[in-house]
Amino acid sequence: MYDPTRLAALVAVAEAGSITRAAARLGYTAPALSQQLAKLEREAGAALLVRHHRGARLTAAGELLAGRARRILDELDQARHELARLAGLSGGRLRVGTFTTAGIHLLPPVLSAFRRAHPEVDLAVADHEPPGGIAAVAAGEVDLALTHAYEPGGVGPPPAGVVVEPLLVEELVLVTSAGHRLAEGTGRLPVGELAGRPLISSAPTHPPRRGVEMALAEAGATPAVVCESPGYALVCALVSSGLGVAVVPEMVASMAPAPLSVRRLEPASFRRTISVVHRGERSSAAAATLLALLRSGFGRGGPAAAG
């Protein structure tokens, strides 16, 4: 059984001629799209792409599967429209909560797929910085929300009737200015090497980040600049200007507009889990449909907790 999201990724590469251009068209990062294509190759049991310096081309197996995929995706779109009429998805409103990183890098392609399938459903997207999305779902302010939690760190159980379901786990990595000495080498950098280094401290009082900031402090990392905002754009800009180094999610590092160097850390226990918050069986038809799209695109696990 081939995942439709991965089939759509293959078709996009066939049409765009490169993973980078296909990723931009779909609203993915290039690494995220490459992961989807690698999974599709494992499902197919054959190499589907040949990468070269100008982009990528499909193998004979890739061309065969892409041709079939176009017909399959057309049939699925038609089925979604017909099912929408049966399920009452021909109108109404879907309210989605998100935090900045997910809202920019993860949510757009999923909402685009939802809109193509259900153009008559009004979409509303609201900013809910974690852990605010959980409270927003519990209060009925949004139908579902994207949130995150960091390790090291802790998170309490969700309110009764709310499910927090992991979608994606990413490492936290060190970012430095281009040419910084800590960026030298290819292996993982022991966290202890940050001792005495000027650190851009990202929202140290923000609940999701507090555990990470404490662990960095225990390793001897000295805050040089404290950013009160939990957003990462300013952090990356300050790092790029040489004011210090920072520890950020790898998705943030890969998408930062400022020039940065990236190094993985040892131990690899610094992580961020991105989850979708919903009401389980009490979710509306529209919310359940979007949830299914999120699971097919990013899902790596089942429900983390339910009250």
Buried (B, 14 or more C-beta within 10 A) or exposed (E): EBBBBBBBBBBBBBEBBBBBBBBBBBBBBBEBBBBBBEBBBEBBEBEBBEEEEEBBBBBEBBBBBBEEBBEBBEEBBEEBBEBBEEBEBEEEEBBBBBBBBBBBBBBBBBBEBBEEBBEEBEBEBBEBBBBBBBBBBBEEBBBBBBBBBBBBBEBEEBEEEBBBBBBBEBBBBBBBBEEBEBBEEEEBBEBEBBEEBBBBBBBBEBBBBBBBBEBBBEBBBBBBBEBEEBBBBBBBBBBBEEBBBBBBBBBBBBBBEBEBBBBBBBEEEBBBBBBBBBBBEEBBBBBBBBBEBBBBBBBEEEEBBBE
